[in-house]
Amino acid sequence: MDPRERQGTGFGVLAYLWWGIFPLYFRLLDASGPVEIVLHRIVWSLAVCLGVVAVTRSWTALREVLGDHRRVAWLATAAAILALNWGVYVYAVNAGHVVEASLGYFVNPLVTVLLGVLVLGERLRGGQWVAVGVGTVAVLVLTADYGRVPVLALTLAVSFGGYGLLKHRLGVSVPALTGLTVEALVLTPPAVAVLTWFAVTGRSTFAVDAPRQGLLLSTAGIATVVPLLLFAAAARRVQLTTIGLLQYLTPTLQFLIGVLVLDEHMPASRWVGYTLVWAALAVLTVDGLRAARQDHRPEVTTPVSPEVTVPVNADVHRMAATRR
């Protein structure tokens, strides 16, 4: 491994580990409700994004996208779906469902494959069908275990899959930082309006336990943008197959935090369901790597975090990791 690739792998590991410890970060904010946390995350993310745009002198790219009404419309729709994803994730974490939230990001690659079939008309290979079938059985097993459909996990998987599909439509024409900046810019006016209403009606928790809560809420922008920049640095230095494999670090770490740190209950039957999910992902990964070696297919844009899309060979993964 040459020094550049080694450095890129380090950046990638840091990015995915950062996203992986999000449950611990959001637990620190549990004095605020999920809606208020997401609203602050939007506003402070815009502030940090604009700061980075200024430092990197990326105004031209930002103005170019803002001048294209079609791309702004796609990004606005993606932003709404991403906000839903963020809200559900924060709720899941602070309601004691970190393990179920991690399931959403484990299942997401399978959901993305299905979206490729249903929306883009793609055809699956045998290995992909096996992975989807095993994944479906896993969801049924977990439904029986929970005594309900794992709604939080499926909502996270489907919403992020939909977000990735919209980003796929945009292709590589919108850089990651520019895309996130536009998405935050679209969401900030309603976010500020609701936060103002919270403050006027006494519902705001920004000043609760001052200055701790306010400082924690204001770090949401840094918490969002820094791993994005680390990931972007990694994507420029390593093969995309490496990125596709590294992204499993995030839900794995979230799962471990839920079980080992937050002591969430995991009966034997639930372990069976998760083992089936991991088996499905193993099949999907091996199938994708084998296909990538056999031929070279056109590149498409695939999400690998809730904030990032990069060009990835369609047969390597269509995967997502992530936050929330």
N, C-alpha and C positions, 0 to 999 in steps of 0.2 A: 504494500500500500504506500503510494507516494505521499509526501508531506501535505500536499494540497487536499488529497482525499482523506487523509487522517484528520486534518483540521476540520473538514466538512462533516465528517462523521461525528466529531466531538460537538460541533454546533447542533447537529441533528439530535443527538442524544440529549443535550441540554434543553432543546426546545420541547421534546416529547416528555422529558422528566418534568419540566415546568408545567405543561398541561396536565400531567399525571397527578401533581400535588394540588390541583385546584380544589378538591374536596376540603382539604385542610384550610385553604384560604377562605373559601366561602363559609365555612363553619365559624370563622372569626367574625363574620358579618351577620350572624344569625339574629342580632337585635333588630335588623331591618328585614322587611319582607322581600320575597323574590322580585316583585315588581319594582320596588324602590332600588334594589341592588342592580337590576338590569338597566334601569333608567340612568343611574349614575355611571354604570359601565359604558353606556352609549356616549354620554356627554364627555366624560374624561378621556375616552378613547379618541374622540374627535380632537380634543385639545392636544393629546400626544401625537396623533397622526399629523396634524398640521405642523407641529413642531419639527417632526422628522422630515416632512415634505420641505419645510423651510431650510433645514440643515443640508439636505441632499439636493436642494434646488430642483425639485421635481414638479414645480408649478406648471410647466408646459404640458406634461402628461396629464395632470389633473384638469387643467383647462380644456384639453382636447376631449377628455371623456365627458366633462360637464357640458360641453358644446354639442354633444351627440345625444339627442333626446331618446333615441332608441336604446342606447346603452344605459342611460340614466334610468329608464323605465325598468329594464331588466335588473339593474342593481337595486332599485327601490323594492322590487318584488322579492329579490334575494334577501334584502335587509330585513323585511318583515318576517320572512321565514326564519332567518337567523335569530332575530329577537325572540321569536317563539321558542326556538331551540335553547337559547340562553336561559329563558325564564323557566322552562321545564327542568333544565339541568339544575339550576340553583334551588328550585323547589325540592327536587329529588334529594339533593345533598342535605339540605337543612331539615328535611322531613325524615331523615334516617334511611334513605334508599340509595346509598352510594353504590352498592353492589348491583342493584337493578339499573342504575344509570350507566355503569360500566358495561352491562349487557347490551345496552343500546348501541354503544360504539363497537362492541364485538360483532353485533348482528349487522351493523351498517353495510359492510362490504357485500353481504348477501342481498340486502335490500337494493343496493346500487346495481347489482347484476340484474335483479328483477326489473328495475326501472329501465335498464338498457333494453330489455326484451319488450316490455309493455309500451314504452314511450318512443324509443329509438328504433324499434323493430330489429334488434340484433338477435343473432342466433347463438345459442349456447352449445358448447362442446359437452361431451359426456361427463367429464370431471366437474364442470360447473353445475350440471344438473344434479349430480350426486351431492355436491356441496349444498345446493339449495334444498334438496330433499332432506338431508340430515339436519340442516338448520331448521326446517319446518317441524321436524319431529322434536327437536330441542325445545322450540317454543311451545309445542303442545305439552311436553313433559313439564316445563316450567309453569305453564298455565294450571296444570293439575296440582302442582306443588303449592303455588301461591293461593290457589282457590279462586283465581281471577286471571284474566288476561293481563300480562305485564305491560300495562298501558304506558307507563312512563318510559320504559325501554323502547317500545315500538314507536312512540311519538318522537323520541330522540333520533332513532334510526331513520324513520320516514322523513322527518323534517330536515335532517342533515342530508339525506339522500336527495330530497327535492332541491335543497340549496346547491348541492353539487351539480345537479342537472341544469339548473339555471346558469351556473358558472360555465358549464360545458358549452352552453349555447353561446356564451360570450367568447369562448376560445381563449387564446393567449393575448388578445388585444388589450386587456386591462391588467397592468401590473398589480401584484398582490397588495402593496401599500396603497396604491391609487384606488383600487376597488374597495378596500376597507374604509378609506377616507370618505369616499362618496357614500357608502352605505351608512356610515355614522352621521354624515352631513344630512342625509335624508331623514334619519330618525331623530336627530337632535331637537328640532323645533317642537314636535309633540312631547318629547322627553322633558324638555325644559318646562313646557306648559304644565305637565302633570306634576313635576317636582315643585313648581310654584304653588300649585293647588295643594299639594301635601303640606307645604310650609304654612300656607294661609289657614288651613283647616287644622293645624296642629298634628298632622299625621307624620311629619318628617322626623326621621331618627338621626339626621345628620349631626345634630348638636347633643344627642344622647351620650352620656358618659364622655363629655368633651375633654380633650380633643380627640380621644382614641377613635371613636366611631367615624367621625368626619375624616380623619386622616386615612383610615382604612378604606372608606368608600372612595376617597379621591385617588387611591393607588390603583383603582380598577383599570384605568387607562394604561398605566405602565404594565400591569399584569396581563393585559390583552395584547399590547403592541410588541413588547420585548420578545416573547417567544416567536411571534411572527417574523421579526427581523432575524432572529437566530435561525429559524427555518429557512428563510430566503437565502441566508449565507450558506447554509448546508446544501440547498438545492443547486447552487451554482458550482459546487465543488465535488459532489458525489454522484454516482449513478442513481437513476430514479428507482431502480430495483432495490437499492439500499434504503432509500427513503420509504418505499412501500413496506419493507420489513420492519424498519425502525418504528413505524407508527403504532405497532402493536404494544410498544412500551406504555403508551398512555392509558388505555383501558386496563392493561395488566396491573399497572401501579394503582389505579383507582380501585380495582377489585381488591388488591392486597390491603389498601388503606381501609376499605370498608370492612374486611374480615378481621384483620390483625390489629388495626389501630382503633377503629370505631366499634368493633365487636358486634357487627351485625350477624344475625342468626343465619347459619347455613346448614340446614338439615341434609341428610344423605341424599334424599331425592333431588334436592336442588343442585348438589354436586353432579349428579347424573346429567341433568339438563345442561349445565355449563360445560361439562366434558364433551357432550355432543356438539355444542357450539364450537369449541376449540377444535374438535375433529373436523367439522365442516370447514373451518378456516384453514386448517392444515391441507385439506384436499384442494381448496380453492387456490392456495398459495403455490403448492406443488404444480398444479395444472397450469397456472399462469406463468411460472418460471419455465416450465417445459415448453410451452407455446412460444414464449419470448425467444428461446434459443433456436427454435425451429424456423421461425420466419420473423420478418420485421413488418409490423402493421402500421398504418397511419397513426400519428400521435393525436390524442384527444386531451382535453383538460379534465383532470380528475382531482377531487378534493382530498387533501390529506390532513386537514385540520378544519375546524369551524371558521377559520379566517383566511385560509390559503388555498389557492388552486395552482397546480403546476402541470405542464404537459407530461403525460405518462402514457406509455404504450397501453392500449386498451386491454391487451391480454396479460399484462403483468399483474395489475390489481384493480382497479376501480374501487379503491378503499378509502376509508376515512378514519381518522383517529379522533381524538379530542376533546372539548371543553364544554366546556361550558359555561 
